Structure formats: structure tokens, C-alpha cells
Amino acid sequence: MAMNNLMGVVYNSLSLGTFINSYNDRTWYLVVTRNIFDFHGFGVNYFAGLLYGYAGRLSTVRGIPLADTFLFKSDVNPIVSLETYYEVVDHLDVQLLITPLVALSGVKYNF
């Protein structure tokens, strides 16, 4: 199990954050987030945006769709992901974030 030190902020529908990637480098993301489904504390969001910090190394990773294209051979790469969450109590969510090849879980506090 890896610890990636993910930290970010969301304002309206923009999210900016940072984490330590699998190459042990600092990575930054800027994404738009939208809610797909919300029902009695359960929900699903999607994220779409850009990553910075892999220095083109994602182009050699098996399992990433379109990995061997210009999309992943530069310093800035696209990202699309799904997040499922459950609001345990007011403002506190347990969540699971899924991207190609990676699943992250954690706790999120909503101010």
C-alpha cells in the first residue's frame, strides 16, 4: 500500500491539488469536477483535467489508454477519473477515486 500525500482544494467546480506519484515525484493537477449522481449521502463525481509532474514517463506505462501518443509524452498529461463517496456525517465523506491503473481511498472534509 502506497502513501501518496494527496491534498487539494475544490472551489465551485475547479479542483487544484498535489500528490506524490509512483515515481516519488511531486505531481500537480487542475481538474473540473461535476456531480453525476447524489442520493441520500451516496454520490458519484467525475473529474477531467490536466496533470503535471510525470515528465513523459506515462507514455511507457502499460494499461493507460492512448499511452504511446503525444497525450502522455510531454510534461502535461490529461486525466479523467470517477469518484464515489458516502457522507458519513455533515461535511465528512469517505471516498474512492478511480483512474486508469490507480484507485485511491480517503476521507474528505467539506467546509
Buried (B, 14 or more C-beta within 10 A) or exposed (E): EEEBEBEBEBEEEEBEBBBBBEEEEEBBBBBEBEEEEEEEEEBBBBBEBEBBBBBEBBBEBEEBEEBEEEBBBEEBBEBEBEBBBEBEEEEEBEBEBEBBEBEBEEEBEEE
